[in-house]
Amino acid sequence: MNKTININLANVFFHIDENAFIKLDRYLKTIESYLAKEESKDEILQDIEARIAELFTESMTHEKQVINLSQVNEMIAIMGEPEAYKIDDEDSTSTSSRARTSRKLYRDIENNYIGGVSAGLHHYLGLNLIVIRLIWIVSALFSFGATVAIYVILWAVTPAARTTAQKLDMQGEPVNLSNIERKVKESYSKFADKVGDIDYDKYGQQTKSGVTKFFDGLGEVLKALGVFISKFLGVILLIISGVVLVGSLIFLFSFGTISIFELGDFTTMEIFSLGVPYWIQVVLFFLVGAIPFFYLLILSLKLLFSNLKSIGKISHITLVGIWILCVIVITTLSIKKELEVSYDAEVVEVKSLALASEDTLRIKMDANLLFSDELRQSKLQKIVQDESNTSRLYSPNVYVNFRTSNDEELKVRVTKKSFGSSESQARERASLIDYDFELQNSNLELDTYLLTQPEFLKEDMKVEVTVYIPKDRIVYLDKSLLDFSRVRNFKRSYYNTYLDYKENTWKPLDSSMKTDSLTLQN
């Protein structure tokens, strides 16, 4: 087993095995020997070490990985052998420097006026620098500030080319020994030329330096402001996504668990229905809502921590695939559900009832204590057991209306309504609805509920009851009708009140009451 050595390469710490270290050390010392007579030797070596550190970092799968001999060989294959780049070998240097790679976008801060964005685009796009600057100026005049905002954003997000390796990447040149050496020597030559020509371009450089310093300072301020805004936005998004995800998990484990372990046949948790088990609906809606907020959480963490690693390509593909699949399933089930209730139908039953002469007709709602003692209407539907211990669907979807009879008979019209994928299916479902009423000693008792098959739990089924009242009868409307009555001008004062038909309208029989009247349609 090889010994492991810790090294510091361009201020980056690496663990490297002994054989790899020996070859790396020999490689660097060979380069140093070839550059012994160069004034810019130290700068060239610094840039070479920085490039080697960058290559090692890219080849590592985790921070504590040990650099081995194969990684050193890969680095040398990219950088080139030292013998091929001797200072006196001009032909080799010239040939190697012609190789081109894809350019990377950086800000050129050596040829900048305002941040170096235009100079960077000049290298990246290959367009004339003056043309690019003219485009920015002209578009800024006609875009009402939009171009300026774009420029500022590019200024904030585009890194500056500070190292020799970054400058070579910006110009699309391979980052190897030859080009690093040449680039550093060019920088020294430019510096020497500037020193020699300082009197010649003194005033122009002073003007440029003043403008550049101002905009460089402005750039630092904008960059700091951008960092603050991104961090603040990251905190806000973190709170929002965190709260939504925690709430979604609570929804999943509470509602979903209740659905799986239902208490008997109690099904009041059926908030929505897609025609599949309730726990499947909960999981589908959870995934559709939670996955986007999970990505929002990742975005917030990346805004807060720039070195956050990605969850991986496979994870991205899996999550997006699950989300798309859930959306497709929900959409398909929703369309299927709508088609199942696209038709409505009704079954009508009319019954005439014999009233004893001169008796007052009393009308009230009647609850079955076996199912419920409620005398008010609600949206609660549940599975119950009837007298024969048979499972039935109990529903309070009952609506009562009153009309004036055209003859002297008391009639009750029961309209049973249902929906289905076809008219015949809707009518068949409606015919399975059971509803009852009873007349005892001039007391008309209407059931507060309907009964039907348990499989129709998620269907919208209802009963409309219309009572046709003879004109020659005094009517007493019980207060239990309050929640069920659908007469438009029906007032609370008519409940627990005797009504008499006079002058084509129903009026309270008690003279002490207001003379409000109730008009019932014929």
Summary of the structure (lengths in Angstrom):
residues: 522
radius of gyration: 42.8
end to end distance: 103.5
largest distance: 131.7
contacts: 1470
relative contact order: 0.06
helix: 49%
strand: 18%
